[in-house]
Amino acid sequence: MNSVIALFSDYTFQTVALGSALLGLISGVLGSFAVLRKQSLLGDGISHSALPGVVMAFVLLGSKNTEILLLGALISGLLATLFIVSIVRYTRVKFDSALALVMSVFFGLGLVMLTYVQKIPNSNQAGLKRFIFGQASTLLQRDIILMVICGLILLALVLLFWKEFKLFTFDADFAQSLGFSPKRLNLLLSFMIVLAIIIGLQAVGVILMSAMLITPAVAARQWTNKLWIMVMLSALFGAVSGIIGTAASSLVPKLPTGPAIVICISAIVVISVLFAPGRGILHRIYVRRRNRILYKLEGGKPDVPSN
């Protein structure tokens, strides 16, 4: 207990935990719309596509400033999103195929560029690999300020366009009949998801960032059928996982923070899938057995398995 109290009093832990909680909250809110629109893999594609932007920003500007590298990642992620949307719109290629194609090309290009840069005899290029697997322990106060600013902008946009996003998510045709442009809403929402992914790259990396975006929403979906409750629960699950994962990483030697956070939110998903009322597996098993017992008590014949 004393070690836990001392941990929460540590400034470094407070900084990393706050950053992880903010990341989980933002990812949970925007991930809810991605899950409901059946575009869960969009986060995976964008996060992988951000890698060449990070390396290119370093090559062109020669700086490891986090803001500059994340700006390069943002440009690369937006470019990948534009390619995906264009391929789906102007060809017969489906969304999942276009996503896989763009993600593979961009991530492969990023790995090639990263390998080339690391062969250059320049000590300044060290540390770029943290964007692949993440390194939350390197978060600084200025990184937290950047996350707060971006997070407030994203949350403000969600509140401002809540009605439009809700209509577009559940019935795009009806939203269009009311005068809303599905194309513009799709681009705006995609841009917001890209920005949320970019600010989390330093913490969990391009490989695990998709988990931060999707798993809180998947867990929240098991507990409710109302959008606003799902968004709130998803944000809560993401923030709590960020704090618990950071604490576990600090207490257990050599346990990386990003994977620890993902494991925590995955545990919440497992609990939700098993025990959530209505959608949970155990609840469904209980309801089936109860209905069979009631059916037999009422004099009905037992179910005959069909061939």
Beta strands, then each sheet from edge to edge (+ up, - down):
end
